[in-house]
């Protein structure tokens, strides 16, 4: 019986290991270490996963502005709309709820770095 309990506890302990890679690039620290945050390696997937369900021309009820290309997203980053709606609030996009803080922080860094492609 003792061996069974130890085996079960061992299985439980070793099954709780988190081994997924971080899906976000390491933010640039200002000293040149880390990788640059770009539209291609970060922002596009965030926009695609959170925004284009409403902000695309090819859906049933499209919402303006469209966010399907780099130029469309860059324009919204430059005019402060992404900052106001996704980062600062008070009413956050997407309507399903505020994005996670690591995504918001990295999105902020991407905007601060000039919203590079």
BALOBA-1460 file (C-alpha; in Angstrom, 3 decimals):
// residues 117
<rec num="1" residu="x" x="0.000" y="0.000" z="0.000"/>
<rec num="2" residu="x" x="2.828" y="2.342" z="0.857"/>
<rec num="3" residu="x" x="4.418" y="1.802" z="-2.578"/>
<rec num="4" residu="x" x="1.118" y="2.604" z="-4.313"/>
<rec num="5" residu="x" x="0.784" y="5.883" z="-2.408"/>
<rec num="6" residu="x" x="4.370" y="6.860" z="-3.202"/>
<rec num="7" residu="x" x="3.840" y="5.985" z="-6.872"/>
<rec num="8" residu="x" x="0.639" y="8.069" z="-7.029"/>
<rec num="9" residu="x" x="2.270" y="11.036" z="-5.315"/>
<rec num="10" residu="x" x="5.255" y="10.792" z="-7.666"/>
<rec num="11" residu="x" x="2.966" y="10.789" z="-10.704"/>
<rec num="12" residu="x" x="1.077" y="13.772" z="-9.353"/>
<rec num="13" residu="x" x="4.262" y="15.692" z="-8.598"/>
<rec num="14" residu="x" x="5.897" y="15.085" z="-11.978"/>
<rec num="15" residu="x" x="2.717" y="15.710" z="-13.974"/>
<rec num="16" residu="x" x="2.506" y="19.324" z="-12.745"/>
<rec num="17" residu="x" x="5.611" y="20.463" z="-14.586"/>
<rec num="18" residu="x" x="5.047" y="23.416" z="-16.932"/>
<rec num="19" residu="x" x="7.153" y="23.026" z="-20.054"/>
<rec num="20" residu="x" x="5.554" y="25.245" z="-22.695"/>
<rec num="21" residu="x" x="7.794" y="27.786" z="-24.399"/>
<rec num="22" residu="x" x="7.008" y="31.445" z="-23.874"/>
<rec num="23" residu="x" x="5.022" y="32.565" z="-26.945"/>
<rec num="24" residu="x" x="6.230" y="36.172" z="-26.667"/>
<rec num="25" residu="x" x="9.605" y="37.565" z="-27.634"/>
<rec num="26" residu="x" x="11.846" y="38.824" z="-24.861"/>
<rec num="27" residu="x" x="11.375" y="42.566" z="-24.499"/>
<rec num="28" residu="x" x="14.319" y="44.795" z="-25.316"/>
<rec num="29" residu="x" x="15.829" y="46.017" z="-22.087"/>
<rec num="30" residu="x" x="17.358" y="49.182" z="-23.502"/>
<rec num="31" residu="x" x="20.890" y="47.817" z="-23.373"/>
<rec num="32" residu="x" x="20.613" y="45.937" z="-26.663"/>
<rec num="33" residu="x" x="19.895" y="42.530" z="-25.159"/>
<rec num="34" residu="x" x="16.720" y="40.692" z="-26.047"/>
<rec num="35" residu="x" x="14.946" y="40.751" z="-29.382"/>
<rec num="36" residu="x" x="13.046" y="43.597" z="-30.982"/>
<rec num="37" residu="x" x="9.284" y="43.472" z="-30.821"/>
<rec num="38" residu="x" x="7.833" y="43.702" z="-34.322"/>
<rec num="39" residu="x" x="4.488" y="43.407" z="-36.036"/>
<rec num="40" residu="x" x="5.634" y="40.183" z="-37.679"/>
<rec num="41" residu="x" x="6.948" y="38.414" z="-34.572"/>
<rec num="42" residu="x" x="4.346" y="39.645" z="-32.081"/>
<rec num="43" residu="x" x="1.644" y="42.200" z="-32.887"/>
<rec num="44" residu="x" x="0.165" y="40.393" z="-35.910"/>
<rec num="45" residu="x" x="-0.712" y="37.295" z="-33.895"/>
<rec num="46" residu="x" x="-2.224" y="39.428" z="-31.097"/>
<rec num="47" residu="x" x="-4.324" y="41.407" z="-33.604"/>
<rec num="48" residu="x" x="-5.318" y="38.257" z="-35.512"/>
<rec num="49" residu="x" x="-6.358" y="36.457" z="-32.309"/>
<rec num="50" residu="x" x="-8.161" y="39.359" z="-30.659"/>
<rec num="51" residu="x" x="-9.262" y="41.954" z="-33.208"/>
<rec num="52" residu="x" x="-9.888" y="40.748" z="-36.750"/>
<rec num="53" residu="x" x="-12.963" y="38.788" z="-35.703"/>
<rec num="54" residu="x" x="-14.669" y="42.225" z="-35.842"/>
<rec num="55" residu="x" x="-12.165" y="44.533" z="-37.564"/>
<rec num="56" residu="x" x="-11.957" y="42.930" z="-41.015"/>
<rec num="57" residu="x" x="-13.800" y="43.813" z="-44.226"/>
<rec num="58" residu="x" x="-14.780" y="40.234" z="-45.072"/>
<rec num="59" residu="x" x="-17.012" y="39.461" z="-42.084"/>
<rec num="60" residu="x" x="-20.787" y="39.796" z="-41.667"/>
<rec num="61" residu="x" x="-20.745" y="43.015" z="-39.604"/>
<rec num="62" residu="x" x="-17.330" y="44.620" z="-40.075"/>
<rec num="63" residu="x" x="-16.253" y="47.277" z="-37.590"/>
<rec num="64" residu="x" x="-14.073" y="50.216" z="-38.530"/>
<rec num="65" residu="x" x="-11.113" y="50.539" z="-38.440"/>
<rec num="66" residu="x" x="-9.939" y="47.441" z="-40.281"/>
<rec num="67" residu="x" x="-6.910" y="45.758" z="-38.731"/>
<rec num="68" residu="x" x="-5.925" y="43.201" z="-41.352"/>
<rec num="69" residu="x" x="-2.630" y="44.635" z="-42.652"/>
<rec num="70" residu="x" x="0.480" y="46.126" z="-41.107"/>
<rec num="71" residu="x" x="-0.339" y="49.559" z="-42.545"/>
<rec num="72" residu="x" x="-3.834" y="49.541" z="-41.018"/>
<rec num="73" residu="x" x="-2.519" y="48.450" z="-37.610"/>
<rec num="74" residu="x" x="0.420" y="50.885" z="-37.766"/>
<rec num="75" residu="x" x="-1.949" y="53.772" z="-38.496"/>
<rec num="76" residu="x" x="-3.981" y="52.912" z="-35.387"/>
<rec num="77" residu="x" x="-0.812" y="52.563" z="-33.304"/>
<rec num="78" residu="x" x="0.460" y="55.938" z="-34.542"/>
<rec num="79" residu="x" x="-2.800" y="57.786" z="-33.884"/>
<rec num="80" residu="x" x="-3.038" y="56.386" z="-30.327"/>
<rec num="81" residu="x" x="-6.153" y="54.312" z="-30.824"/>
<rec num="82" residu="x" x="-4.526" y="50.971" z="-29.919"/>
<rec num="83" residu="x" x="-3.021" y="52.632" z="-26.847"/>
<rec num="84" residu="x" x="-6.380" y="54.074" z="-25.786"/>
<rec num="85" residu="x" x="-8.525" y="51.014" z="-26.505"/>
<rec num="86" residu="x" x="-6.239" y="48.074" z="-25.653"/>
<rec num="87" residu="x" x="-3.813" y="49.413" z="-23.058"/>
<rec num="88" residu="x" x="-5.135" y="52.462" z="-21.187"/>
<rec num="89" residu="x" x="-8.882" y="51.784" z="-21.031"/>
<rec num="90" residu="x" x="-11.245" y="52.515" z="-19.308"/>
<rec num="91" residu="x" x="-13.273" y="50.404" z="-21.755"/>
<rec num="92" residu="x" x="-10.972" y="47.752" z="-23.134"/>
<rec num="93" residu="x" x="-10.839" y="45.950" z="-26.439"/>
<rec num="94" residu="x" x="-11.476" y="43.204" z="-27.230"/>
<rec num="95" residu="x" x="-15.071" y="43.210" z="-25.966"/>
<rec num="96" residu="x" x="-14.556" y="39.718" z="-24.539"/>
<rec num="97" residu="x" x="-12.272" y="41.232" z="-21.894"/>
<rec num="98" residu="x" x="-8.939" y="42.832" z="-21.249"/>
<rec num="99" residu="x" x="-5.926" y="40.973" z="-22.650"/>
<rec num="100" residu="x" x="-3.397" y="39.472" z="-20.262"/>
<rec num="101" residu="x" x="-0.859" y="41.828" z="-18.701"/>
<rec num="102" residu="x" x="2.168" y="40.264" z="-20.471"/>
<rec num="103" residu="x" x="0.444" y="40.818" z="-23.840"/>
<rec num="104" residu="x" x="-0.473" y="44.399" z="-22.906"/>
<rec num="105" residu="x" x="3.071" y="45.125" z="-21.699"/>
<rec num="106" residu="x" x="4.624" y="43.747" z="-24.880"/>
<rec num="107" residu="x" x="2.104" y="45.604" z="-27.053"/>
<rec num="108" residu="x" x="3.029" y="48.799" z="-25.193"/>
<rec num="109" residu="x" x="6.708" y="48.123" z="-25.808"/>
<rec num="110" residu="x" x="6.030" y="47.509" z="-29.521"/>
<rec num="111" residu="x" x="4.259" y="50.883" z="-29.753"/>
<rec num="112" residu="x" x="7.007" y="52.634" z="-27.746"/>
<rec num="113" residu="x" x="9.633" y="51.234" z="-30.125"/>
<rec num="114" residu="x" x="7.826" y="52.747" z="-33.117"/>
<rec num="115" residu="x" x="5.501" y="49.869" z="-34.050"/>
<rec num="116" residu="x" x="8.088" y="48.279" z="-36.318"/>
<rec num="117" residu="x" x="7.095" y="45.874" z="-39.037"/>
